[in-house]
């Protein structure tokens, strides 16, 4: 999969990533289901575009960042959940660190976040692991209690 990030020229930072097998299964299910129905009903054939509008004047046409952003903002409003795209990036970074074992491999973490400086990754995207905080507090309490 080719990913175009913001910054660094007309196409932004370009990265190539493998699509995880489970994600690929979900994409295939979407393409063979809802997407196929929308395209069949619109009389349009957008084979090169994964996401297509499912209703309105742009039905069957490729979605763009504005369509996706409007959809996300409507869902946020309806759910009452505080959200920003950086929340997803923080989740991604923290999950890589805590659940995927990259806590001590900061250069790999920085590269996966596509940052030029590790300080950006650590300062803005890497949240503390709440499990480790609780373990540290228990350890500290045990040390203090034993004095």
N, C-alpha and C positions, 0 to 999 in steps of 0.2 A: 504494500500500500504506500502510495506517495503522499506525504503530509507537507502542506505549505503552511508555515508559521508566519507570524507577523515580523516585520522588520527585514533588514538586509536585502534591499533591492525589490524589484517589481514582484517577484514570486515569493518573497519572504525566505525564511530558512527552510530548506527542503530536506526532508528526512525520508528514508525508506524503512518501513517496519513490517515485520511479519504479522499477519492477522492471527490471533490465537484461535485454535480449532473450535472452541465453543462459540466464539464471536462469529466465526465463519459459518457455523451451522445456523445461527440466528439470522444472519444476513441472507443466507440461502432460503430459509423459511419465509422471510419477508418478501424476497424477490419472487418466489413461487406462489405467494399468497396475495396479500393486500396490494403490493406494487403491480403485479400482473393484472389484477382486477381493475385497478385505476387506469392503467395503460389501455386495456381492452375497451373500457368504457369511454375513453377520451378520443380514441381513434388516432392517438399519437404514439410514436415509437421512440422512446428515449433510452435506448439500450446502453448508452455511455454514462447515464446519470443514475446513481443509486437511489437518491431521494427525489421523489416527484410529488408535486402538490396533489392532494386527494380530492379537493373540491374548489369551487369558485371559478373565476375566469381563467385562472392559470392551471386548471385541472390537467394532469398529465404532463405538465411542463416541469423542468428541473427546479428544485427548490434552490434558494440562495441564502446567504447568511442572514438577510433581513427576515425571511420567512421563518427560518429556524429560531432566530432571536425572538420574534414576536410570539411564536408558539411556546417557547420556554418561559417568556415573561407572563403569558396568560396562565400557564401551569403554576408558576410561582405565586401569582396573585390568588388563584383559586385555592392553593394549598396552604398559604400563609407561611411557608417556609422561607427563611432568609437564604438568598442564593446569589451567587455570582459565578462567572466562569472560573475565577481564580479559586473558588471553593473546590471545584473539580480538580484543578491543578494541585492544590494543597493535599487533597485526598489521594491523588495519584502518587505524589512525592512521598507522603507519609506512609502509605501502604507499601511502596517499594522499600522504604527504609525498615519498617517494622515487621512486615509480614513476609517480605521476600529476601530478607537478610542483607540489605544494603546499608544498614546503619553505619557500618565502619568502612564502607567503600564509597567515599564521598565523590571521587572522580567519576565513577560509573553513574552515580545518582545525578550529578551535575550534567553529564552528557545526555542521560535519558530525559532530563528536563529541558535540554537544549539551551543551557545557560553558558555564557562565556566565563563567568566567575562563580566559584563555589560559594562565595559569600552571598550571592543573590539567592541561591538554592536554600542555604541554611537560614538566612534572615527572613525570607518572605514565604517560603513554601514548606519547610520541614517543621511539622508540629511535634511537640513532645509526645512520647508514647505514654498514655495514661496508665497502662499496666505497669510500666517501669517506674513511673512516679509513685504509684501505690506500693510497689515492692520496696522502693528506696525509703519511703516514709515508714513502712513496717520495720525495715532493717534499722533505721535511725532510732525509732521508738524502742526496739529491743536493746540496742546499745545503751541508750539513756537509762532504761529500766535496770540494766545490769550494773550500773555504777553505784 
